[in-house]
Amino acid sequence: MKFEEIYKQLSKLVFNLALQYVQNTEDAEEITQDVFVSVHQSLQSFQQNAEMQTWIYRIAINKSLDFIKAKNRKKRFAFITSLFHDDGNELKNLGHNFNHPGILLEQKEALESLFQHINALPDNQKTALILSKLEQKSQKEVAEIMKLSTKAVESLLQRAKTNLAKKINPSEGK
């Protein structure tokens, strides 16, 4: 399959998956570009052991998680730098920019809170939850993408739900 065909078929899926992780269209576009640069560079070495879509999903997940980690490092650095420099105003404004299209204004705050709780989950729980609930993949598909058994995915989802419930309503966990 040609790269152009792959991009046409899967770019929207990759963008939507990245958007689930970062909740910001510009960041999701950047991740999508990074994913397809990697796909283009690795296409010759792609082994047909996995389905093309599954392979690209794995790349998108890894790029999304790497992007979040890099952004968090920048935030920590900015905070520490602002403690020592008087001219650190620009660095202080590196806060989370929630910009998800199609969300009604009155729901934005509740969704932002939910996504903050989702983003606070361990990476494997977050990935299983996003693929299963937001991307609506079956547990078998999630298992294949994450290279896990379906029982492991089921366990991850259960732990993610439990952890989310504790974060959303801390009094219930006591």
Secondary structure, DSSP 8 states (H G I E B T S, - for coil): --HHHHHHHHHHHHHHHHHHHH-BHHHHHHHHHHHHHHHHHHGGG--TTS-HHHHHHHHHHHHHHHHHHHHHHHHHHHHHHHHH-TT-HHHHT-----B-TT--HHHHHHHHHHHHHHHTS-HHHHHHHIIIIIS---HHHHHHHHT--HHHHHHHHHHHHHHHHHHH-GGGG-
